[in-house]
Amino acid sequence: MKNIPVILTFLVLVSCHTTSKTPDPSIINDLICQGNFKEAGKQILLYTATPSMTAQERLCWSWEADRMHRIALDFNKTEAEALEYIRQYFPDVTPGQMRAWEASGALECMVINGEKRYFSRAFRNLFRIDSLCRARYEEVNGPDKDPKASLLQEHLPKVADLTRKAGTLRVEPRTYTITYTLTVPANTVPQGEILRAWMPLPRTDIPRQNGFRLLSASEPDYIISPDSYIHKSIYMEKPAVTDQDAVFEYTFTYTALAQYHHIDYQKDVLPYDTLSPIWVEYTKQVLPHIVTSGAVAELARKIVGTETNPFLQLQKIFSYISLNYPWAGAREYSTIKSIPLYVLDNGHGDCGQVSLLFISMCRSLGIPARWESGWMLHPGAVNLHDWAEAYLEGVGWIPVDQSFGLQPEPIPLFYAGGMDSYRMAVNTGIGGDFFPAKTYPRSETVDFQRGEVEWRGGNLYFDQWRYRLQVHQ
């Protein structure tokens, strides 16, 4: 939460003055599930005021209160706003149509404190997810134009051709110079309080990236995390000054390469050594976001059918997800209980969500898979991005970008074993520790691309600061 010390002081006062019966945690959970956040928040304050509660229990309940706040920020649109947007395309939309879209997950909403609220990106998402709505949107506006399309149509076959001719996995180097800026607006925290910021850097321990150099930094006493940490970061701190924005900024350069594997699935792919450290580590279930049982495993087995070759299995999974789960703007990951199950339940997902579904399905079949993420740097499409890697015995780790999906001929499955040159990989896992350690709960509990900021009074959430990554041409 934003002011944990203040809140804990309040809890002590509540414990001294309330004579109410201690709330039942199951009732609090029911209130949260019902969207009665206001009452749940009150009950959490009462419950955590009990003297016998441990600090860890208080922290867990404080997190639940924080999560409700984050959900409310995400679900900030009204039904009137939903109708206004949808009537641009369907002037005579009926309540029945609205309820049907809501029930399918195409129009994402929830009841919060007795009022129906829509996800901030739900309206545009509806016209990506629902086939009828998508057709109507394209009828009015024309098909969406992908600024990467022409670049990739030239780049991907070139990468495949060069890797084949050169007999190497990595080709087409691109050198980038990038400036990242994180700004905490003036008076966000009191004068003199120390702001602590963790910001993304390209990894120096993966073969597709090399030549990293830090060219400048706004704070001379920065700390760069060791490669042993799954989140690669640069850490800076500075005191807040009244009426002045706090700006953290740095510039760096590095080189990225494309990668592509020409795999003969019959000759190159060997049976797994199920005692190897890689197989043991990367076929684990790691709840809540890497799920290898239940509905995820059942669907994975259905997709692959009788196929037993791991490479062909992962291609089947890749193709199925590409064809059945369209991209849509995502809620904050920290507000979602289980991301793979969210994708299955709602029928859509953004890059990280479908990547976690892919990783989960692969692991459920005994195919080692892991997370990778950072930024995509394609001209005209620079953005946060997540993807994956899968391990094939006899081949090694291969990149898999699930959300880039099936491509036009001649290489529709390029991203089920290849990666373009327009990447900055920052993370090799999810939900890891930072260096130096972060004191308060993270804004992004799964990924790390935008940065993290805190001060003595607590974490600063994404609505309290802004960031910019600029690629110099």
MOWOCOR-V668068 format. One record per residue. RES is the residue in three letters. SS is DSSP state (h for helix, s for strand, l for the rest). PSI is psi in whole degrees, -180 to 180 (999 if undefined). NEAR is the number of other C-alpha atoms within 12 Angstrom. Layout:
res->RES ss->SS psi->PSI near->NEAR
res->RES ss->SS psi->PSI near->NEAR
This chain:
res->MET ss->l psi->167 near->33
res->LYS ss->l psi->-30 near->32
res->ASN ss->l psi->64 near->23
res->ILE ss->h psi->-45 near->28
res->PRO ss->h psi->-40 near->20
res->VAL ss->h psi->-44 near->15
res->ILE ss->h psi->-41 near->27
res->LEU ss->h psi->-35 near->28
res->THR ss->h psi->-42 near->16
res->PHE ss->h psi->-38 near->20
res->LEU ss->h psi->-38 near->27
res->VAL ss->h psi->-42 near->23
res->LEU ss->h psi->-43 near->19
res->VAL ss->h psi->-42 near->24
res->SER ss->h psi->-29 near->23
res->CYS ss->h psi->-27 near->15
res->HIS ss->h psi->-11 near->13
res->THR ss->l psi->141 near->19
res->THR ss->l psi->12 near->14
res->SER ss->l psi->155 near->17
res->LYS ss->l psi->139 near->12
res->THR ss->l psi->127 near->24
res->PRO ss->l psi->154 near->25
res->ASP ss->l psi->124 near->18
res->PRO ss->h psi->-30 near->22
res->SER ss->h psi->-34 near->15
res->ILE ss->h psi->-39 near->19
res->ILE ss->h psi->-45 near->29
res->ASN ss->h psi->-39 near->23
res->ASP ss->h psi->-42 near->17
res->LEU ss->h psi->-41 near->28
res->ILE ss->h psi->-47 near->32
res->CYS ss->h psi->-32 near->21
res->GLN ss->l psi->-7 near->21
res->GLY ss->l psi->12 near->28
res->ASN ss->l psi->69 near->27
res->PHE ss->h psi->-36 near->31
res->LYS ss->h psi->-49 near->22
res->GLU ss->h psi->-39 near->25
res->ALA ss->h psi->-41 near->35
res->GLY ss->h psi->-42 near->31
res->LYS ss->h psi->-44 near->25
res->GLN ss->h psi->-33 near->34
res->ILE ss->h psi->-42 near->39
res->LEU ss->h psi->-43 near->35
res->LEU ss->h psi->-44 near->35
res->TYR ss->h psi->-42 near->34
res->THR ss->l psi->-5 near->39
res->ALA ss->l psi->-8 near->34
res->THR ss->l psi->132 near->29
res->PRO ss->l psi->-27 near->19
res->SER ss->l psi->-9 near->14
res->MET ss->l psi->137 near->21
res->THR ss->l psi->161 near->14
res->ALA ss->h psi->-37 near->16
res->GLN ss->h psi->-41 near->12
res->GLU ss->h psi->-42 near->19
res->ARG ss->h psi->-41 near->28
res->LEU ss->h psi->-41 near->24
res->CYS ss->h psi->-43 near->21
res->TRP ss->h psi->-34 near->33
res->SER ss->h psi->-37 near->35
res->TRP ss->h psi->-40 near->30
res->GLU ss->h psi->-39 near->33
res->ALA ss->h psi->-41 near->34
res->ASP ss->h psi->-41 near->34
res->ARG ss->h psi->-39 near->33
res->MET ss->h psi->-40 near->34
res->HIS ss->h psi->-42 near->30
res->ARG ss->h psi->-40 near->30
res->ILE ss->h psi->-44 near->32
res->ALA ss->h psi->-36 near->32
res->LEU ss->h psi->-40 near->23
res->ASP ss->h psi->-39 near->31
res->PHE ss->l psi->78 near->33
res->ASN ss->l psi->13 near->28
res->LYS ss->s psi->146 near->29
res->THR ss->l psi->168 near->25
res->GLU ss->h psi->-35 near->28
res->ALA ss->h psi->-40 near->17
res->GLU ss->h psi->-36 near->20
res->ALA ss->h psi->-47 near->34
res->LEU ss->h psi->-40 near->24
res->GLU ss->h psi->-43 near->17
res->TYR ss->h psi->-48 near->24
res->ILE ss->h psi->-33 near->30
res->ARG ss->l psi->-12 near->20
res->GLN ss->l psi->-29 near->20
res->TYR ss->l psi->-31 near->25
res->PHE ss->l psi->84 near->23
res->PRO ss->l psi->-28 near->12
res->ASP ss->l psi->29 near->14
res->VAL ss->l psi->138 near->20
res->THR ss->l psi->159 near->14
res->PRO ss->h psi->-35 near->14
res->GLY ss->h psi->-41 near->11
res->GLN ss->h psi->-41 near->21
res->MET ss->h psi->-47 near->28
res->ARG ss->h psi->-37 near->19
res->ALA ss->h psi->-43 near->17
res->TRP ss->h psi->-38 near->30
res->GLU ss->h psi->-43 near->29
res->ALA ss->h psi->-32 near->18
res->SER ss->h psi->-13 near->21
res->GLY ss->l psi->-3 near->31
res->ALA ss->l psi->-29 near->39
res->LEU ss->l psi->96 near->41
res->GLU ss->l psi->122 near->43
res->CYS ss->s psi->167 near->36
res->MET ss->s psi->159 near->32
res->VAL ss->s psi->122 near->26
res->ILE ss->s psi->119 near->30
res->ASN ss->l psi->42 near->21
res->GLY ss->l psi->1 near->14
res->GLU ss->s psi->134 near->21
res->LYS ss->s psi->126 near->26
res->ARG ss->s psi->142 near->30
res->TYR ss->s psi->144 near->35
res->PHE ss->l psi->142 near->36
res->SER ss->l psi->-26 near->29
res->ARG ss->l psi->13 near->28
res->ALA ss->h psi->-34 near->37
res->PHE ss->h psi->-50 near->41
res->ARG ss->h psi->-36 near->27
res->ASN ss->h psi->-39 near->37
res->LEU ss->h psi->-38 near->40
res->PHE ss->h psi->7 near->35
res->ARG ss->h psi->-36 near->31
res->ILE ss->h psi->-51 near->34
res->ASP ss->l psi->128 near->33
res->SER ss->h psi->-41 near->19
res->LEU ss->h psi->-44 near->18
res->CYS ss->h psi->-39 near->29
res->ARG ss->h psi->-43 near->27
res->ALA ss->h psi->-41 near->20
res->ARG ss->h psi->-41 near->23
res->TYR ss->h psi->-45 near->27
res->GLU ss->h psi->-31 near->17
res->GLU ss->h psi->-38 near->15
res->VAL ss->h psi->-45 near->15
res->ASN ss->h psi->-10 near->15
res->GLY ss->l psi->162 near->11
res->PRO ss->l psi->148 near->14
res->ASP ss->l psi->140 near->16
res->LYS ss->l psi->125 near->12
res->ASP ss->l psi->113 near->15
res->PRO ss->l psi->-16 near->15
res->LYS ss->l psi->-15 near->23
res->ALA ss->h psi->-53 near->19
res->SER ss->h psi->-36 near->17
res->LEU ss->h psi->-48 near->20
res->LEU ss->h psi->-34 near->30
res->GLN ss->h psi->-29 near->22
res->GLU ss->h psi->-41 near->19
res->HIS ss->h psi->-45 near->31
res->LEU ss->h psi->-48 near->35
res->PRO ss->h psi->-34 near->30
res->LYS ss->h psi->-43 near->26
res->VAL ss->h psi->-45 near->35
res->ALA ss->h psi->-41 near->36
res->ASP ss->h psi->-45 near->26
res->LEU ss->h psi->-41 near->23
res->THR ss->h psi->-34 near->25
res->ARG ss->h psi->-47 near->19
res->LYS ss->h psi->-39 near->15
res->ALA ss->h psi->-15 near->16
res->GLY ss->l psi->30 near->16
res->THR ss->l psi->160 near->19
res->LEU ss->l psi->-25 near->32
res->ARG ss->s psi->127 near->35
res->VAL ss->s psi->-179 near->32
res->GLU ss->s psi->61 near->29
res->PRO ss->s psi->142 near->25
res->ARG ss->s psi->125 near->25
res->THR ss->s psi->129 near->27
res->TYR ss->s psi->143 near->33
res->THR ss->s psi->124 near->28
res->ILE ss->s psi->139 near->32
res->THR ss->s psi->129 near->28
res->TYR ss->s psi->134 near->36
res->THR ss->s psi->130 near->32
res->LEU ss->s psi->126 near->37
res->THR ss->s psi->123 near->34
res->VAL ss->s psi->116 near->38
res->PRO ss->l psi->152 near->25
res->ALA ss->l psi->141 near->22
res->ASN ss->l psi->19 near->21
res->THR ss->l psi->-38 near->33
res->VAL ss->l psi->161 near->33
res->PRO ss->l psi->157 near->21
res->GLN ss->l psi->132 near->19
res->GLY ss->l psi->-15 near->20
res->GLU ss->l psi->143 near->21
res->ILE ss->s psi->124 near->23
res->LEU ss->s psi->134 near->39
res->ARG ss->s psi->128 near->40
res->ALA ss->s psi->133 near->45
res->TRP ss->s psi->129 near->43
res->MET ss->s psi->156 near->43
res->PRO ss->s psi->146 near->44
res->LEU ss->l psi->155 near->44
res->PRO ss->l psi->140 near->47
res->ARG ss->l psi->150 near->38
res->THR ss->l psi->12 near->31
res->ASP ss->l psi->17 near->23
res->ILE ss->l psi->143 near->29
res->PRO ss->l psi->-24 near->22
res->ARG ss->l psi->-1 near->36
res->GLN ss->s psi->137 near->34
res->ASN ss->s psi->176 near->23
res->GLY ss->s psi->23 near->23
res->PHE ss->s psi->134 near->25
res->ARG ss->s psi->130 near->23
res->LEU ss->s psi->121 near->25
res->LEU ss->s psi->-33 near->17
res->SER ss->s psi->158 near->21
res->ALA ss->s psi->137 near->27
res->SER ss->l psi->-30 near->24
res->GLU ss->l psi->121 near->22
res->PRO ss->l psi->-26 near->18
res->ASP ss->l psi->60 near->14
res->TYR ss->l psi->163 near->25
res->ILE ss->s psi->127 near->25
res->ILE ss->s psi->130 near->30
res->SER ss->l psi->147 near->29
res->PRO ss->l psi->159 near->21
res->ASP ss->l psi->-17 near->21
res->SER ss->l psi->-15 near->20
res->TYR ss->l psi->138 near->26
res->ILE ss->l psi->-19 near->34
res->HIS ss->s psi->116 near->45
res->LYS ss->l psi->119 near->40
res->SER ss->s psi->159 near->39
res->ILE ss->s psi->132 near->44
res->TYR ss->s psi->134 near->37
res->MET ss->s psi->158 near->36
res->GLU ss->s psi->155 near->33
res->LYS ss->s psi->155 near->29
res->PRO ss->s psi->146 near->28
res->ALA ss->l psi->142 near->28
res->VAL ss->l psi->130 near->21
res->THR ss->l psi->133 near->17
res->ASP ss->l psi->16 near->15
res->GLN ss->l psi->133 near->18
res->ASP ss->l psi->143 near->25
res->ALA ss->s psi->116 near->37
res->VAL ss->s psi->123 near->30
res->PHE ss->s psi->131 near->40
res->GLU ss->s psi->145 near->35
res->TYR ss->s psi->157 near->34
res->THR ss->s psi->139 near->30
res->PHE ss->s psi->168 near->29
res->THR ss->s psi->153 near->30
res->TYR ss->s psi->170 near->31
res->THR ss->s psi->132 near->32
res->ALA ss->s psi->146 near->34
res->LEU ss->s psi->152 near->32
res->ALA ss->s psi->159 near->39
res->GLN ss->s psi->140 near->43
res->TYR ss->s psi->139 near->40
res->HIS ss->l psi->123 near->36
res->HIS ss->l psi->100 near->30
res->ILE ss->l psi->124 near->29
res->ASP ss->l psi->103 near->17
res->TYR ss->l psi->-24 near->23
res->GLN ss->l psi->-33 near->15
res->LYS ss->l psi->-39 near->15
res->ASP ss->l psi->-31 near->18
res->VAL ss->l psi->120 near->26
res->LEU ss->l psi->164 near->22
res->PRO ss->l psi->146 near->23
res->TYR ss->l psi->142 near->26
res->ASP ss->l psi->99 near->18
res->THR ss->l psi->2 near->18
res->LEU ss->l psi->-6 near->13
res->SER ss->l psi->149 near->15
res->PRO ss->h psi->-38 near->13
res->ILE ss->h psi->-48 near->24
res->TRP ss->h psi->-44 near->28
res->VAL ss->h psi->-45 near->19
res->GLU ss->h psi->-42 near->19
res->TYR ss->h psi->16 near->36
res->THR ss->l psi->7 near->31
res->LYS ss->l psi->151 near->29
res->GLN ss->l psi->129 near->28
res->VAL ss->s psi->89 near->24
res->LEU ss->l psi->149 near->19
res->PRO ss->l psi->-6 near->25
res->HIS ss->l psi->-4 near->38
res->ILE ss->s psi->105 near->41
res->VAL ss->l psi->122 near->35
res->THR ss->l psi->14 near->36
res->SER ss->l psi->-178 near->28
res->GLY ss->h psi->-139 near->18
res->ALA ss->h psi->-35 near->21
res->VAL ss->h psi->-49 near->35
res->ALA ss->h psi->-40 near->29
res->GLU ss->h psi->-44 near->20
res->LEU ss->h psi->-39 near->28
res->ALA ss->h psi->-45 near->37
res->ARG ss->h psi->-37 near->26
res->LYS ss->h psi->-40 near->19
res->ILE ss->h psi->-46 near->27
res->VAL ss->h psi->-21 near->27
res->GLY ss->l psi->-126 near->17
res->THR ss->l psi->0 near->13
res->GLU ss->l psi->134 near->18
res->THR ss->l psi->-15 near->23
res->ASN ss->l psi->125 near->26
res->PRO ss->h psi->-37 near->36
res->PHE ss->h psi->-44 near->43
res->LEU ss->h psi->-33 near->27
res->GLN ss->h psi->-47 near->33
res->LEU ss->h psi->-31 near->47
res->GLN ss->h psi->-39 near->37
res->LYS ss->h psi->-43 near->32
res->ILE ss->h psi->-47 near->44
res->PHE ss->h psi->-48 near->45
res->SER ss->h psi->-41 near->32
res->TYR ss->h psi->-48 near->28
res->ILE ss->h psi->-41 near->40
res->SER ss->h psi->-39 near->33
res->LEU ss->h psi->-19 near->21
res->ASN ss->h psi->-12 near->25
res->TYR ss->l psi->89 near->37
res->PRO ss->s psi->154 near->35
res->TRP ss->l psi->140 near->32
res->ALA ss->l psi->149 near->34
res->GLY ss->l psi->139 near->30
res->ALA ss->l psi->149 near->30
res->ARG ss->l psi->162 near->34
res->GLU ss->l psi->131 near->34
res->TYR ss->h psi->-32 near->34
res->SER ss->h psi->-14 near->32
res->THR ss->h psi->-2 near->28
res->ILE ss->l psi->129 near->26
res->LYS ss->l psi->-46 near->23
res->SER ss->l psi->113 near->25
res->ILE ss->h psi->-46 near->39
res->PRO ss->h psi->-40 near->41
res->LEU ss->h psi->-32 near->32
res->TYR ss->h psi->-43 near->32
res->VAL ss->h psi->-45 near->37
res->LEU ss->h psi->-41 near->32
res->ASP ss->h psi->-34 near->21
res->ASN ss->h psi->-13 near->32
res->GLY ss->l psi->22 near->34
res->HIS ss->s psi->169 near->40
res->GLY ss->l psi->155 near->39
res->ASP ss->l psi->-170 near->38
res->CYS ss->h psi->-46 near->42
res->GLY ss->h psi->-34 near->46
res->GLN ss->h psi->-47 near->45
res->VAL ss->h psi->-27 near->48
res->SER ss->h psi->-41 near->47
res->LEU ss->h psi->-32 near->51
res->LEU ss->h psi->-44 near->50
res->PHE ss->h psi->-49 near->56
res->ILE ss->h psi->-44 near->50
res->SER ss->h psi->-46 near->49
res->MET ss->h psi->-43 near->49
res->CYS ss->h psi->-49 near->48
res->ARG ss->h psi->-36 near->39
res->SER ss->h psi->-24 near->36
res->LEU ss->l psi->3 near->39
res->GLY ss->l psi->19 near->38
res->ILE ss->l psi->114 near->44
res->PRO ss->l psi->135 near->40
res->ALA ss->s psi->150 near->43
res->ARG ss->s psi->168 near->42
res->TRP ss->s psi->147 near->47
res->GLU ss->s psi->144 near->44
res->SER ss->s psi->169 near->42
res->GLY ss->s psi->-112 near->39
res->TRP ss->s psi->148 near->37
res->MET ss->s psi->137 near->35
res->LEU ss->l psi->23 near->32
res->HIS ss->l psi->134 near->27
res->PRO ss->l psi->129 near->22
res->GLY ss->l psi->-1 near->18
res->ALA ss->l psi->35 near->20
res->VAL ss->l psi->127 near->22
res->ASN ss->s psi->166 near->24
res->LEU ss->s psi->146 near->31
res->HIS ss->s psi->149 near->35
res->ASP ss->s psi->147 near->41
res->TRP ss->s psi->-161 near->48
res->ALA ss->s psi->174 near->45
res->GLU ss->s psi->148 near->41
res->ALA ss->s psi->150 near->46
res->TYR ss->s psi->128 near->38
res->LEU ss->s psi->125 near->36
res->GLU ss->l psi->131 near->27
res->GLY ss->l psi->-17 near->20
res->VAL ss->l psi->-46 near->26
res->GLY ss->s psi->-162 near->24
res->TRP ss->s psi->132 near->34
res->ILE ss->s psi->140 near->40
res->PRO ss->s psi->146 near->44
res->VAL ss->s psi->116 near->46
res->ASP ss->l psi->93 near->45
res->GLN ss->l psi->-40 near->49
res->SER ss->l psi->-20 near->36
res->PHE ss->l psi->-26 near->39
res->GLY ss->l psi->-158 near->36
res->LEU ss->l psi->134 near->29
res->GLN ss->l psi->164 near->29
res->PRO ss->l psi->161 near->18
res->GLU ss->l psi->150 near->13
res->PRO ss->l psi->0 near->17
res->ILE ss->l psi->72 near->25
res->PRO ss->l psi->-29 near->23
res->LEU ss->l psi->27 near->36
res->PHE ss->h psi->-46 near->39
res->TYR ss->h psi->6 near->38
res->ALA ss->h psi->37 near->44
res->GLY ss->l psi->13 near->42
res->GLY ss->s psi->165 near->41
res->MET ss->s psi->142 near->44
res->ASP ss->l psi->179 near->43
res->SER ss->l psi->3 near->34
res->TYR ss->l psi->59 near->36
res->ARG ss->s psi->151 near->41
res->MET ss->s psi->102 near->48
res->ALA ss->s psi->125 near->47
res->VAL ss->s psi->-34 near->40
res->ASN ss->s psi->143 near->43
res->THR ss->l psi->22 near->35
res->GLY ss->l psi->-180 near->35
res->ILE ss->l psi->150 near->37
res->GLY ss->l psi->36 near->26
res->GLY ss->l psi->180 near->24
res->ASP ss->l psi->159 near->27
res->PHE ss->l psi->160 near->37
res->PHE ss->l psi->118 near->28
res->PRO ss->l psi->168 near->23
res->ALA ss->l psi->146 near->22
res->LYS ss->l psi->140 near->26
res->THR ss->l psi->-42 near->23
res->TYR ss->l psi->163 near->31
res->PRO ss->l psi->147 near->34
res->ARG ss->l psi->157 near->37
res->SER ss->l psi->-45 near->37
res->GLU ss->l psi->107 near->30
res->THR ss->l psi->-12 near->32
res->VAL ss->l psi->-59 near->37
res->ASP ss->l psi->178 near->42
res->PHE ss->l psi->104 near->43
res->GLN ss->l psi->-40 near->40
res->ARG ss->l psi->-27 near->36
res->GLY ss->l psi->174 near->44
res->GLU ss->s psi->143 near->45
res->VAL ss->s psi->139 near->46
res->GLU ss->s psi->170 near->39
res->TRP ss->s psi->-175 near->35
res->ARG ss->l psi->-28 near->26
res->GLY ss->l psi->-4 near->25
res->GLY ss->s psi->-175 near->33
res->ASN ss->s psi->146 near->34
res->LEU ss->s psi->116 near->37
res->TYR ss->l psi->171 near->33
res->PHE ss->h psi->-24 near->27
res->ASP ss->h psi->1 near->21
res->GLN ss->h psi->3 near->24
res->TRP ss->l psi->170 near->30
res->ARG ss->s psi->160 near->26
res->TYR ss->s psi->161 near->31
res->ARG ss->s psi->132 near->26
res->LEU ss->s psi->119 near->33
res->GLN ss->s psi->123 near->26
res->VAL ss->s psi->119 near->28
res->HIS ss->s psi->131 near->16
res->GLN ss->l psi->999 near->14
